[in-house]
Amino acid sequence: MGRFEGQTVFVTGGASGIGRAVVEGFAREGARVAFTYAASGEAAREMVEAAPQGALLAIECDATREEAVTDAVRRANEALGPISVGVANAGGLLRRCKVVDFPLDLWNEVMAVNLTSTFLTARALLPQMIEAGRGALVLMSSLAAHDGGGMGASAYAASKGGVMTFAKALAKEVGGQGIRVNGVAPGLIGTQFHDRFSTREGRDATVARTPLGREGRPEDVAGAVLYLASEEASFLTGEIIEINGGLAMF
C-alpha cells in the first residue's frame, strides 16, 4: 500500500520535467493526481493514457490566471475527491535578460509565472484544507533564490526568492489549522529548462564543482517533494530542502 493511497493530489505544471516526475511519483504511491499543463498537451494525454484508469486527470490551465486556477481546483475536486496535497510547480525563466535591458512586461510575466501562480494555487487549495483540518503544500523554489542564478536571471531569482519567503510566511499562518507548508530548492537538474537556457559548457563546469559529481534528475526532486507531503514529515513546516548535490550548502 502506497504512502498516499486514497488521497487526491494537485500539481501545477505536471506534464514535463520535475513536475512530471512528481506526478508519476505520487501515482506510484497510490494517489489520484490532478495536474495542470499549459504547452505540453500531447505529453499530458500520454501520461493519462499510460496510467490506470482514473488515476490521473490532466487539466489545461494558465496558472497565472485566478479564474483558471480556481476552475482547475474545482474540476479536480469534482473528478477525484477532496485534495489533501498541493504542489505548486508551475514556473519558468522565460528568457535571459540583463536588468538594464529588462522590459517591465517581461519582469511582470516572470513574476506571474513563478510567484503569482504559486500564490494562486495555494489560495485556491487552502479553504478545503482548512475545513478538513489537515493538508500539505509543497512549493517550488530554486538555488537561484540564494545565489541570484546565472547571468540574465535576475527576475527568475527574485521570483523564486519570493516563493521561498512565501512558504515560510504561509507555514506560520496556517500551521495552527493542521496544514504544513514546505518547499524545495533544486540546483542543476537535467531537464528541458537547462537544455533551453544553459550551455553545455556551463553545465559541465557546474557538475565539476558539485561534490556528488553529476546533474540532478527530476526524480531526485520528486523524492523530496513526496517526503515533505507525507506523514514522515509530519513535524516539518516552513522548511526548504536544498537539492543540489552539495553545490551549495546553507
Secondary structure, DSSP 8 states (H G I E B T S, - for coil): --TTTT-EEEESS-SSHHHHHHHHHHHHTT-EEEEEESS-HHHHHHHHHHS-TTSEEEEE--TTSHHHHHHHHHHHHHHH--EEEEEE----------GGG--HHHHHHHHIIIIIHHHHHHHHHHHHHHHHT-EEEEEE--THHHH--STT-HHHHHHHHHHHHHHHHHHHHHGGGTEEEEEEEE-SB-SHHHHHHS-HHHHHHHHHH-TT-S-B-HHHHHHHHHHHHSGGGTT--S-EEEESTTSS--
